[in-house]
Amino acid sequence: MVAFDTLFDFSEPAARLLQAARNPVAAKNPDISWAYHNALWTMGTKDIDETLSVFAPLTLAPVADRIRQDVLILAGTEEVTIAR
């Protein structure tokens, strides 16, 4: 199995960014604005709530205990979106 990046639960960091987009001051931040609009475009959603519901199931939590093989995790050395 090959996993790109180091996310166990994508919904959690995505939810933080989307919740920040609700704040009019934070929404002016270029990183938050880009993340929000990119999420809408990528997922084909129309608002924050719909996007949150699409991201909610993107977690390995319910299946992680069933992974029985080695996993190669790839992560960029200059990753800035997801904190390490």
MDTraj code that builds the backbone (N, CA, C; nanometers):
import mdtraj as md
import numpy as np

residues = "MET VAL ALA PHE ASP THR LEU PHE ASP PHE SER GLU PRO ALA ALA ARG LEU LEU GLN ALA ALA ARG ASN PRO VAL ALA ALA LYS ASN PRO ASP ILE SER TRP ALA TYR HIS ASN ALA LEU TRP THR MET GLY THR LYS ASP ILE ASP GLU THR LEU SER VAL PHE ALA PRO LEU THR LEU ALA PRO VAL ALA ASP ARG ILE ARG GLN ASP VAL LEU ILE LEU ALA GLY THR GLU GLU VAL THR ILE ALA ARG".split()
xyz = np.array([
    [0.0850, -0.1161, 0.0000],
    [0.0000, 0.0000, 0.0000],
    [0.0899, 0.1228, 0.0000],
    [0.0517, 0.2220, -0.0773],
    [0.1230, 0.3489, -0.0808],
    [0.0251, 0.4580, -0.0412],
    [0.0647, 0.5408, 0.0536],
    [-0.0182, 0.6521, 0.0984],
    [0.0566, 0.7816, 0.0712],
    [-0.0073, 0.8722, 0.0005],
    [0.0546, 1.0006, -0.0245],
    [0.0190, 1.0948, 0.0888],
    [0.1193, 1.1528, 0.1473],
    [0.1093, 1.2461, 0.2584],
    [0.0881, 1.1694, 0.3887],
    [0.0630, 1.2393, 0.4940],
    [0.0639, 1.1759, 0.6251],
    [-0.0676, 1.1928, 0.7001],
    [-0.1778, 1.1919, 0.6286],
    [-0.3061, 1.2137, 0.6935],
    [-0.3745, 1.0835, 0.7321],
    [-0.4026, 1.0710, 0.8590],
    [-0.4836, 0.9605, 0.9089],
    [-0.6313, 0.9978, 0.8970],
    [-0.6588, 1.1263, 0.9221],
    [-0.7958, 1.1757, 0.9223],
    [-0.7996, 1.3086, 0.8473],
    [-0.8418, 1.3078, 0.7221],
    [-0.8460, 1.4303, 0.6438],
    [-0.9555, 1.5245, 0.6917],
    [-1.0619, 1.4699, 0.7441],
    [-1.1760, 1.5536, 0.7812],
    [-1.1418, 1.6533, 0.8919],
    [-1.0520, 1.6170, 0.9813],
    [-1.0204, 1.7046, 1.0946],
    [-0.9488, 1.8326, 1.0510],
    [-0.8370, 1.8258, 0.9773],
    [-0.7748, 1.9525, 0.9350],
    [-0.8613, 2.0291, 0.8344],
    [-0.9342, 1.9586, 0.7499],
    [-1.0227, 2.0256, 0.6546],
    [-1.1318, 2.1026, 0.7291],
    [-1.1847, 2.0434, 0.8334],
    [-1.2893, 2.1092, 0.9126],
    [-1.2361, 2.2370, 0.9771],
    [-1.1120, 2.2350, 1.0237],
    [-1.0545, 2.3563, 1.0842],
    [-1.0473, 2.4690, 0.9815],
    [-1.0005, 2.4376, 0.8618],
    [-0.9913, 2.5400, 0.7577],
    [-1.1294, 2.5897, 0.7160],
    [-1.2228, 2.4984, 0.7006],
    [-1.3568, 2.5387, 0.6587],
    [-1.4277, 2.6195, 0.7669],
    [-1.4062, 2.5842, 0.8915],
    [-1.4659, 2.6630, 1.0003],
    [-1.4045, 2.8027, 1.0031],
    [-1.2754, 2.8122, 0.9762],
    [-1.2107, 2.9433, 0.9707],
    [-1.2707, 3.0273, 0.8581],
    [-1.3090, 2.9630, 0.7485],
    [-1.3678, 3.0351, 0.6353],
    [-1.5020, 3.0989, 0.6714],
    [-1.5637, 3.0525, 0.7787],
    [-1.6898, 3.1132, 0.8255],
    [-1.6648, 3.2510, 0.8876],
    [-1.5440, 3.2716, 0.9380],
    [-1.5080, 3.3974, 1.0034],
    [-1.4715, 3.4990, 0.8954],
    [-1.5434, 3.6113, 0.8869],
    [-1.5174, 3.7087, 0.7798],
    [-1.3742, 3.7624, 0.7792],
    [-1.3152, 3.7766, 0.8958],
    [-1.1767, 3.8263, 0.9025],
    [-1.0802, 3.7180, 0.8544],
    [-1.0963, 3.5961, 0.9052],
    [-1.0079, 3.4859, 0.8652],
    [-1.0243, 3.4526, 0.7177],
    [-1.1453, 3.4678, 0.6649],
    [-1.1717, 3.4348, 0.5249],
    [-1.0938, 3.5237, 0.4287],
    [-1.0435, 3.6363, 0.4770],
    [-0.9624, 3.7253, 0.3938],
    [-0.8179, 3.6763, 0.3823],
    [-0.7796, 3.5827, 0.4684],
    [-0.6460, 3.5249, 0.4607],
    [-0.6351, 3.4470, 0.3301],
    [-0.5326, 3.4744, 0.2472],
    [-0.5229, 3.4065, 0.1178],
    [-0.5178, 3.2539, 0.1273],
    [-0.4530, 3.2008, 0.2302],
    [-0.4443, 3.0556, 0.2453],
    [-0.5816, 2.9950, 0.2744],
    [-0.6558, 3.0581, 0.3627],
    [-0.7890, 3.0075, 0.3973],
    [-0.8845, 3.0242, 0.2792],
    [-0.8776, 3.1388, 0.2141],
    [-0.9624, 3.1620, 0.0978],
    [-0.9338, 3.0596, -0.0113],
    [-0.8059, 3.0362, -0.0393],
    [-0.7707, 2.9379, -0.1422],
    [-0.8190, 2.7986, -0.1027],
    [-0.7943, 2.7578, 0.0221],
    [-0.8340, 2.6243, 0.0670],
    [-0.9854, 2.6059, 0.0553],
    [-1.0599, 2.7077, 0.0934],
    [-1.2063, 2.6995, 0.0863],
    [-1.2536, 2.6867, -0.0577],
    [-1.2086, 2.7751, -0.1431],
    [-1.2539, 2.7719, -0.2825],
    [-1.2038, 2.6482, -0.3568],
    [-1.0845, 2.6033, -0.3221],
    [-1.0334, 2.4801, -0.3823],
    [-1.1160, 2.3598, -0.3382],
    [-1.1569, 2.3576, -0.2121],
    [-1.2407, 2.2476, -0.1627],
    [-1.3744, 2.2452, -0.2360],
    [-1.4352, 2.3619, -0.2536],
    [-1.5625, 2.3682, -0.3267],
    [-1.5451, 2.3152, -0.4685],
    [-1.4416, 2.3600, -0.5352],
    [-1.4174, 2.3204, -0.6741],
    [-1.3855, 2.1714, -0.6833],
    [-1.2949, 2.1244, -0.5964],
    [-1.2507, 1.9852, -0.6015],
    [-1.3643, 1.8885, -0.5714],
    [-1.4437, 1.9196, -0.4702],
    [-1.5477, 1.8281, -0.4266],
    [-1.6825, 1.8539, -0.4953],
    [-1.6917, 1.9616, -0.5720],
    [-1.8167, 1.9919, -0.6410],
    [-1.9281, 2.0314, -0.5458],
    [-1.8908, 2.0940, -0.4354],
    [-1.9897, 2.1344, -0.3358],
    [-2.0199, 2.2833, -0.3498],
    [-2.1250, 2.3279, -0.2782],
    [-2.1667, 2.4668, -0.2959],
    [-2.1483, 2.5540, -0.1723],
    [-2.1243, 2.4931, -0.0551],
    [-2.1061, 2.5744, 0.0649],
    [-2.0257, 2.4966, 0.1693],
    [-1.9986, 2.5633, 0.2804],
    [-1.9158, 2.5037, 0.3856],
    [-1.9796, 2.3776, 0.4428],
    [-2.1080, 2.3836, 0.4747],
    [-2.1730, 2.2678, 0.5368],
    [-2.1719, 2.1448, 0.4458],
    [-2.2007, 2.1650, 0.3183],
    [-2.1986, 2.0524, 0.2255],
    [-2.0570, 1.9953, 0.2130],
    [-1.9587, 2.0837, 0.2093],
    [-1.8194, 2.0389, 0.1980],
    [-1.7772, 1.9620, 0.3225],
    [-1.8165, 2.0101, 0.4392],
    [-1.7860, 1.9378, 0.5631],
    [-1.8468, 1.7974, 0.5612],
    [-1.9678, 1.7850, 0.5107],
    [-2.0322, 1.6529, 0.5077],
    [-1.9630, 1.5588, 0.4097],
    [-1.9074, 1.6142, 0.3016],
    [-1.8338, 1.5313, 0.2060],
    [-1.6998, 1.4863, 0.2654],
    [-1.6352, 1.5749, 0.3407],
    [-1.5057, 1.5419, 0.4004],
    [-1.5168, 1.4512, 0.5235],
    [-1.6298, 1.4526, 0.5919],
    [-1.6450, 1.3785, 0.7179],
    [-1.6024, 1.2316, 0.7097],
    [-1.6383, 1.1575, 0.6054],
    [-1.5998, 1.0160, 0.6021],
    [-1.4547, 0.9904, 0.5603],
    [-1.3783, 1.0943, 0.5302],
    [-1.2409, 1.0741, 0.4826],
    [-1.1446, 1.0560, 0.5992],
    [-1.1560, 0.9419, 0.6613],
    [-1.0724, 0.9058, 0.7754],
    [-1.0395, 0.7568, 0.7694],
    [-0.9241, 0.7226, 0.8209],
    [-0.8866, 0.5811, 0.8292],
    [-0.9285, 0.5173, 0.9619],
    [-0.9839, 0.5959, 1.0524],
    [-1.0171, 0.5458, 1.1858],
    [-1.0958, 0.4147, 1.1855],
    [-1.2015, 0.3998, 1.1061],
    [-1.2786, 0.2758, 1.1138],
    [-1.2106, 0.1551, 1.0487],
    [-1.1053, 0.1772, 0.9715],
    [-1.0432, 0.0655, 0.8995],
    [-0.8952, 0.0455, 0.9319],
    [-0.8355, 0.1372, 1.0049],
    [-0.6910, 0.1307, 1.0291],
    [-0.6482, -0.0009, 1.0938],
    [-0.7290, -0.0538, 1.1809],
    [-0.6913, -0.1783, 1.2492],
    [-0.6951, -0.2989, 1.1555],
    [-0.7503, -0.2828, 1.0364],
    [-0.7552, -0.3935, 0.9405],
    [-0.6412, -0.3901, 0.8388],
    [-0.5584, -0.2857, 0.8424],
    [-0.4448, -0.2777, 0.7503],
    [-0.3369, -0.3722, 0.8014],
    [-0.3065, -0.4728, 0.7230],
    [-0.2158, -0.5799, 0.7655],
    [-0.0852, -0.5845, 0.6865],
    [-0.0652, -0.4915, 0.5975],
    [0.0569, -0.4938, 0.5181],
    [0.1379, -0.3678, 0.5438],
    [0.2608, -0.3697, 0.4970],
    [0.3447, -0.2519, 0.5105],
    [0.2836, -0.1367, 0.4324],
    [0.3069, -0.0165, 0.4819],
    [0.2549, 0.1032, 0.4168],
    [0.3716, 0.1973, 0.3906],
    [0.3857, 0.2399, 0.2672],
    [0.4853, 0.3399, 0.2308],
    [0.4147, 0.4741, 0.2309],
    [0.4582, 0.5636, 0.3192],
    [0.3963, 0.6953, 0.3296],
    [0.4888, 0.7966, 0.2639],
    [0.4355, 0.8678, 0.1668],
    [0.5115, 0.9688, 0.0941],
    [0.4702, 1.1064, 0.1429],
    [0.5683, 1.1907, 0.1714],
    [0.5389, 1.3272, 0.2153],
    [0.6459, 1.4202, 0.1605],
    [0.6044, 1.5360, 0.1161],
    [0.6977, 1.6340, 0.0617],
    [0.7817, 1.6968, 0.1712],
    [0.9062, 1.7241, 0.1414],
    [0.9954, 1.7845, 0.2408],
    [0.9582, 1.9300, 0.2690],
    [0.8894, 1.9927, 0.1777],
    [0.8513, 2.1322, 0.1941],
    [0.7008, 2.1468, 0.2180],
    [0.6366, 2.0448, 0.2709],
    [0.4926, 2.0482, 0.2969],
    [0.4597, 2.1619, 0.3920],
    [0.3652, 2.2455, 0.3542],
    [0.3265, 2.3550, 0.4415],
    [0.1777, 2.3516, 0.4775],
    [0.0987, 2.2721, 0.4063],
    [-0.0447, 2.2689, 0.4311],
    [-0.0780, 2.1924, 0.5588],
    [-0.0129, 2.0810, 0.5793],
    [-0.0401, 1.9975, 0.6957],
    [0.0799, 2.0018, 0.7894],
    [0.0563, 2.0456, 0.9118],
    [0.1660, 2.0526, 1.0093],
    [0.2129, 1.9139, 1.0470],
    [0.3397, 1.9009, 1.0709],
    [0.3955, 1.7719, 1.1132],
    [0.4042, 1.7635, 1.2628],
])
top = md.Topology()
chain = top.add_chain()
for i, resn in enumerate(residues, 1):
    res = top.add_residue(resn, chain, resSeq=i)
    for name in ("N", "CA", "C"):
        top.add_atom(name, md.element.get_by_symbol(name[0]), res)
traj = md.Trajectory(xyz[None], top)
